[in-house]
Amino acid sequence: MLEETKEEPSLIHEFLKLEAAGGILLIIAALSALVLANTPLARYYDLLLSTPVAVQIGALEIAKPLLLWINDGLMAIFFFLVGLELKRELIEGELSKVENIIMPAVGAVGGIAVPGLIYAWFNSGDSLAMQGWAIPTATDIAFALGILSLLGSRVPVSVKIFLTSLAIFDDIAAIVIIAIFYTENISTLAFLFVLVCLPLLFYLNLRGTDSKFPFIFIGILMWVAMLKSGVHATLAGIILALFIPLKRDATGYSMLKSMEHDLHGTVAYFVLPVFAFANAGLSLANVGAEEVLHPVPLGIALGLFFGKQIGIFGVCWIAIRLGLTKLPEGMTYGSLFGTAALCGIGFTMSLFIGSLAFEASGVDRIFDERLGIIMGSLASGIVGYLVLRACYKNSDPTD
């Protein structure tokens, strides 16, 4: 038991350090995309992302531009890691204790409901625009922790754990939203193939298979079937993760923890920065008051900025006042508000949901949802940083 207790904090600290560094790399990737999109190099940036890439085996062909390989393929790896983290946290991590669940869970509910309602307030009369209602509900944990890392070690670990836990519930909600609201017409045959994969994965888990290859092989087949079925392919990553064995074998080896450890660097330093680079290239050449004040980007920006602050802080405050939960040690109402503001950095997940919401609409739009995402995320990051800096300005940084 003593060994387990020692391992968990190091796991959390390692995760937080990696996510923070990855968040800084995300900022660099996003800024690089913005610079390229607003220079004469924009043509080459667009050509790169529209490069056709095809894989064919017999009659089976997957042909997509590079951008969609990134959004459907690389992001499936990201969601696989999210699934691994989710399973571990719920079974033996921070979220396995009921008292640790209540506050981030209710905060996540408020942080999803209020931004969605703000967006709907501006766009309720436009059925096309309403497809993007979920865009401001997302939180980019890597970006948020990257901003938090700028404050150094003066910020208590409890604040970082609360932010991470809330983002996990946010991710769960995003998965459900994608599955329910952003699924195209389903191909019955392909979806049946997905269902066939489930008992195979269950069998591998049940018999305690200690090789990763069968899981990965079936996972790839399931991803292809999911892609062809009309259900978004990234969900294959989540499903696969739930069947990866967490239990240690006789030698103390845990396949889930091994995969999680191996993937953290790949996702933090490659998958998410590449996704940000591919999706953040917004041209500002023709952006004026009409574009900024269009209900879609305005609803997204205000949903992320005000919606997250009001939703997370307000619902958590009510839950605390009702005695349902309490502030984590080292956290004040001021730092709770600052953390809620940081959750308005929707960036990666907002861009991803935005691509699902409007990518296939085929309508010539005068708005660009990326404008709202960037405005809302930037304002949230600045306010969150300044509030938390003020809260902990007298704290002594410790190693």
N, C-alpha and C positions, 0 to 999 in steps of 0.2 A: 504493500500500500504506500509505503514511504517513497518508493521509487516512482510511482505514478504521480504523486504530489509534486515531486521535483521536476518531472518532465514537462508538465503542462505550462508553467510559467515561461520556460525557455522556448517552447513552441510558440506561445503568444508573442513574446518579445521578438523572436526571429521573424514571425509573420508581419508584425508592425514595422520593423526596420525595412523589410523587403518591399512592403506596400508603399512606404513613404518614399523610398528611393525610386520605385517605379512611377510614383505620382509625379516626381520631378521630371523624369524622362518623358512622361505623358505631356507635360507642359511644353517641353522642348519640341516634341513631335507635332503638337497642335500648332505651335507658333511657326514651325517650319512650313507646315501646310498652308497656313494663312499667308506667309510671305510669298511662297511659290504661286499661290492663286492670284496674287496681286502684283505680279511682275511679268515681264515678257516670257518668263518660263512657264506661265500658266498653261500654254498650249501643250507643252511636253508633260506636264503634270496630268492633264486630262487624258492625253494619249496613253500614258502609263496605266491609268486606272481603267481605261476602256479596252486595253489589250485583251483580245479573245484568248481564252485558255480552255482547251478541250481534252477530256480523257475518255477513251472509248475502249470497251472490251466487248467484242462481238456486236450484238444489237444494242447493248447498253451504252449510252453516251451521255456524258455530262459536259455541256458547253456553256460557259458563262464568261462575262468580262472579269478581269482580275479583281475589280472592286467587290463583286458578288462572291468570288472565292474567299476573299478576306472576310466578308460579312457572314457568309454561311458556313465556311470551313474553319477559319481560325477562331471565330467566336464560339464554335462548338467546343473547342478545346478550353476556352475560358469558362463556359458553362459547365463543362466536365469538372474543372477545378472547383467551381462554386458548389457543385453537388457533393464533391468529396469533403469540402470544408463543412458544409451544412450537415452531412451525415455524422461527421466526427463531433461537431459541436453539440448536436442534439443528443448523442449517445453518451459521450463522456467529457465534453468540454464545458464552456461557460453556460451554454444554453440547456444543459442537462439539469440545472437547478432551477426550480420554479421561481424562486425569489429573484433570479437574474434575468428571467424572461419577461416579466410583467412590464417594466418600464420601457425597454427598447421595443417591445411588441406594440404597446399602446402608442408609443411615439411614432412608430412606423405607420400605424393606421391613420393617425392625424396627418402625417407627412405625405400620405398618398391621397387621402380624401380631400383635403383643403386645396392643394394645387390643382387637382382634377376639377374641382368646383369652380375655381377662379378661371381656369381655361374655358370651361363650359359657359361661364358668364359672358365671356367675350365672343364665343363662337357658336352659341346654341342655334342660331338661325341658319347655319351653313353646314349641310350634311357632310360635304367633303372635308371641311375644316375639322369637324367633330371627330374624324378618324384619328386625329392627333391628340385626343384628350389625355392619353397616358404619358405623353412625352415629359411633362414637368413633374411626374410622380417619382422619377428615378433618382438615385443617388450614386455618384461615382466614388466608391470608397478609396480607390488608389489616389485619385486626384485630391480628395479631402484630406487623407493622411499625409500626402505630400505637402499640402499647405500647413498642416498641423506640425510637421517636422521642422518647419522654419522657426518655430518657437523653442525648439530644443527640448531638453529633458525637464524643463520647469513645469511642463504640463503633466499632471498625474496620469499614470497608466490607466487608472479607472475611467478617465475621460476617453482615452483611445479605445478601450475595450467597449465602452458604451456606444461609441460611434461605429465601431466594427459590428457589434451585435445588431444595432439598428439597421445597418446596411445589409446584413444577412436577411433580416425579415423583409427588407425592401426588395432584395433579389428574389425571395420566394414569391412576393407579390408580382414582380415583373414576369416570372416564369408562368404564373397562372394567367396573367393578362395576355401574354403572347400566345399561350395555348388556346385561350377562349376567343380573344378578339382579333388576333392577327393570323388566323388560319384560313387558307384559301379553300376552294372546293376540293374535297378529299377524294383521292383515288383509292377505291376500295381494295384493289389487288395489292398495291404497294403498302397500304396501311395494315393489311392482313399479314404481310411479311414482317412488319414491325412487331406485331403481336406474337408471331412465332418466335421471335428472338427472345422474348421475355422469359418463357419457361426454360430456355437454354441457359440464359444468364443465371436464373434462379438455381438451376441444377449445379452449375459451376460453383456458385456460392455455397450451396448446401454441402457439397462434397469436399469443400475446403481446398479447391484447386490453388496450388501455390505458384502457378505460372501466369504471368500477365498476358501472354500472347493470345490465348483463347478469348479472354475478355475484350482485348483490343480488336481482334479480328471480327468478332460478332458486333462490336460497337461500330466499326467502319461499315459493315453491311447494313446495320440498322440506320446509320446516318444517311447512306445512299437511298434506302427505302423511304426514310422520312422526307428526304429532299424531293423524291418523286411523288410522295403521297399528297403533298399540299400542306401538311403540318410543318411548321418551321423546323428546319433541320437541326438547329442548335439545341432543341429540346432532347435530341438523342444523347447529347453529352450529359444532361441531368439524369436521364433514365439510367444510362450505363453506370454513373457514379453510385447510384443507390444500391447496385448489386455487387460493388467491389467489397471484398471482405475486410472488415475492420479488426476483427479478433486476431490477437497474436497467436502464432503457432508455437511449437515447443521451443524453438530457438529465440522467441521474442520478436519475430518478424511480423509486421503488419503491412499487408499489401496496400491498403488504403493510405496509410501514413507515408509509405515509401513513394507511392505515386504522387501524393500531395507535395512531398518534399521535392521530388524531381521536377514537377510542373511549375512550382512557384516562380522560379527564375525565368523560365520560358515565357510564362504569361505576363509577368511584371515587366520584363525587359525586352520582349519581342512582340507577343500577340497584341497587347493593348496599345503600345506605341504605334505599331503598324496600322491598327484599326483607326487610331486617332489621326495619323498622318493621312490615311485614305479618305476619311470622312469629314475632316475639319477644314478642308480647302474652300472657304467661302470667299468669293470675289466681292470686294466692297466698292467696286468701281461705280456701280449704278445705285448704290444704297442711299436713299434720301428719307425724308420724313414719312412719305407714303409707305415705304417698305418697313420702316421701324415701327410705325403706328398701326400696321396691319393687324387685325385681331389675332392671327395665328402666332407670329413672333411675339407680339405684345402679351398674349395670354400665356405663352410659354415662359417668357422672362419674368412676368409678375407672379406666375404660379411657382416657379423655382425660388424666386427671391422672397416674396411675402408668404406664399403658401406653405413652404417648408418651415419658416420661422413660426408662423401662427399655428400651424397644424401640430408640429412636434412639441414646441414649448407649451402651447396651450393645453394639449391633451395630457402631457406629462404632469403639468402643474395641477390639473384637475385630479388626476390619479393620485398624486402625492397628498393633496388636500383631503381626499376621501379616505386616505389611509391604506390604499391598495398597494402602494410601493413607497420607496424613499430614495432620496438622492444617493448615488454611490459615494463612497468615502473620497474626500478630496474634491468633490464637485459642488459648485454653488449654483444658484439660480442664474447668475450671470454667465457662468461657463456653460450651463445647459442651453442658454439662449445662443451663445457663440457657436456651440456644437450644432444646434438646430440650423443656424445660418449656413454653416459649412455643408450641411446636407443638401443645401440648394445648389451645390455643384453637381449637376446632373450629367454633365458632359458625355462620357463614353456610353452609358446606358441610355441616356436621352437620345443621342445620335442614333443608336441602334434601333430603338423603338420608333424614332422618326423615319428611319429608312424603311421599316416595315409598314408604317402608317401611310406614307405617301409615295413610296417607290413605284408601286404598280398602278397608281391612279390614272396615269395617262392623260392628265389634265394640265394644260399650260397655266401654271400658277404665277401670280404676281408676288407671292411671298416665298420666303426660304426659311424653313423651321430652324435651320442652323443658326440664323441670326439671333433668334430668341434664346436658343440654348447657350450661345456664347455670351450674350448680354446678361442673362440670368445667372449663369455660372460664375462669370467674372465678378459681378456685383456681390454675389453670395460669398465668394472666396475672400474678397477684400473685407467685407463686414465681419465675417466669421473670424478672420485673422486678427483684426483690430480689437474686437470684443474680447477674445481669448487672451490677447497680449495684455490688455488692460486688466483682466481678471488675475493674471499670474505675473504681473510686472514686478512684484515684490518677492516672488518665490526664488529661492536659491537653486539654480540648476545643479542637479546631482547626476552622477554617472550611473 
